[in-house]
Amino acid sequence: MIQNNRYKNEVVDRERIDREIQLARQIQETFLPSKVPQPKGWDVAIRWRTAREVGGDFYDIFVTKNRNLGMSIADVADKGMPAALYMTVTRTLIRSTSQAIKSPAKVLERVNELLFMDTQNGMFVTGIFAILDPVTGILKYANAGHNLPLLYRQSSKDIETLPKGGIALGVVKNATYEEYEIRLEPGDSLLMYTDGVTEAFSVSGEQFSVTRLKTAMLEADGQAAKKILDNLEESIDQFRKGEPPSDDLTMVALRRKK
């Protein structure tokens, strides 16, 4: 009788935890845009896959007050529920701060300040925040310890690795970030991604790597943003050959139409 009651209690507890996790995922998904803005002359696509029911990766794409395109991608240095909660806080801070501050570097500096004040248990987040002027093709961005974006140039059919960024958000007080500016020409494509892409493992334990990512991007040869991500995702899945994901995977592709 005692064992039966204990078993029933364990079942109830597991069911409660499962319901809470499902609710957490639903809440997390509400913080991610269901529809991605598509400025005239541009093509934008995303991929977001979690290794668990809830994840620490996030992306955000939105139209700013002056009709530019704000874009962020980030990766919390943890998994599961804590990472999901930290993710929602960071995403909200970036979006809200960017309404008052126009410089991507200054946005990250302010977000870092707010996260550092409240961060506990050593959590931090790497991320990129960028602002695109869809008329001129000029993209300004700052990088807080995140994977370096890749830029496909249609004219040369080559890939440029964008410059290194600063320290992750929430690590040190008064962190500063350098702001970079690039111009995307017709046919050019930009890829931002999290380390779940390059650190995807094969059955033998080999990583997908930046080299394979560049190769897969070159093979896409300036196709539509969605097609680029389809090709990259297929390459990663073929490489893994059924191996379960070890980390969340997020990609954002931006392409200037010809």
Protein Blocks (a to p, Z undefined) as FASTA:
>chain_A
ZZmmmmmmmmmmmmmmmmmmmmmmmmmmmmpcfbdcddehiacddddddfblbdcbdcdd
dddfkopacdddddddbehjllmmmmmmmmmmmmmmmmmpmbfklmmmmmmmmmmmmggh
hiacddddddddfknopacdddehiacdddddfklopacddddddddehkaghiacdddd
ddddehiacddddfklmmpccfkopafbjmlmmmmmmmnnopafklmmmmmmmmmmmmnn
opacfbdcddddddddZZ
